[in-house]
Amino acid sequence: MKAIFLIAIIIGFTACKTQEQIRREQMVDNLGVQMVQSQQLVADTTVKIQALEERLGGLTGKLDELDHNSQSQLQTQVDTLNQRITLLEESNKTLQSKVEE
């Protein structure tokens, strides 16, 4: 009889969780939930950063293209002005020689 009583007491003590054990389990559960939430935030942030990088790359490409086009137009205008100056200088020489005659 004593053996059954002793076994019942041992089972009772081992089956019952202490408040500290319950608190630790709850803390572990909370940490698990927080970790999952943190992983979701990191994943969302990574996706947003990748989207921003793509947009930035597109804008950089457009700016480079605009810069190239502007430089090309500027060079064309400079070439045209140089041609006009050359023509005006030639015309001026011709006029000066006629005036001298």
C-alpha positions in Angstrom: 0.0 0.0 0.0 2.8 2.3 0.9 4.4 1.6 -2.5 1.3 2.6 -4.4 1.0 5.7 -2.3 4.6 6.5 -3.0 4.3 5.9 -6.7 1.2 8.2 -6.8 3.1 11.0 -5.1 6.0 10.6 -7.4 3.8 10.7 -10.5 1.9 13.6 -9.1 5.1 15.7 -8.6 6.5 14.8 -11.9 3.3 15.4 -13.8 2.7 18.8 -12.3 4.7 21.7 -13.8 6.0 24.4 -11.6 5.2 28.0 -12.2 8.8 28.5 -13.4 8.5 25.8 -16.0 5.2 27.3 -17.2 6.8 30.7 -17.4 9.7 29.4 -19.3 7.5 27.6 -21.8 5.5 30.7 -22.3 8.6 32.7 -22.8 9.9 30.2 -25.4 6.5 30.4 -27.2 6.6 34.2 -27.2 10.2 34.2 -28.5 9.1 31.8 -31.3 6.3 34.1 -32.3 8.5 37.1 -32.2 11.1 35.4 -34.3 8.5 34.4 -36.9 7.2 38.0 -37.0 10.8 39.3 -37.3 11.5 37.0 -40.2 8.3 38.2 -41.9 9.4 41.8 -41.4 12.9 41.1 -42.8 11.4 39.3 -45.8 9.0 42.2 -46.5 11.8 44.7 -46.1 14.0 42.7 -48.5 11.3 42.7 -51.1 10.8 46.4 -50.8 14.5 47.1 -51.0 14.8 45.0 -54.1 11.9 46.9 -55.7 13.5 50.2 -54.8 16.8 49.0 -56.2 15.1 48.1 -59.5 13.4 51.5 -59.7 16.7 53.3 -58.9 18.4 51.3 -61.6 15.8 52.3 -64.1 16.0 56.0 -63.1 19.8 55.9 -63.3 19.5 54.4 -66.8 17.1 57.1 -67.9 19.4 59.8 -66.4 22.4 58.4 -68.3 20.4 58.3 -71.5 19.3 61.9 -71.0 22.8 63.0 -70.3 24.1 61.3 -73.4 21.4 62.8 -75.5 22.1 66.3 -74.1 25.8 65.9 -74.7 25.1 64.8 -78.3 22.8 67.7 -78.9 25.3 70.1 -77.4 28.1 68.8 -79.6 25.9 69.1 -82.7 25.2 72.7 -81.8 28.9 73.4 -81.2 29.8 71.8 -84.6 27.1 73.8 -86.4 28.3 77.1 -84.8 31.9 76.3 -85.7 30.8 75.8 -89.3 28.9 79.1 -89.3 31.9 80.9 -87.8 34.2 79.4 -90.5 31.7 80.5 -93.2 31.5 84.0 -91.7 35.3 84.3 -91.5 35.6 83.3 -95.2 32.8 85.7 -96.1 34.5 88.5 -94.1 37.9 87.8 -95.9 36.1 87.9 -99.3 34.4 91.2 -98.4 37.7 92.7 -97.1 39.5 91.8 -100.3 36.7 93.4 -102.3 36.9 96.5 -100.2 40.6 96.7 -100.6 40.3 96.5 -104.4 
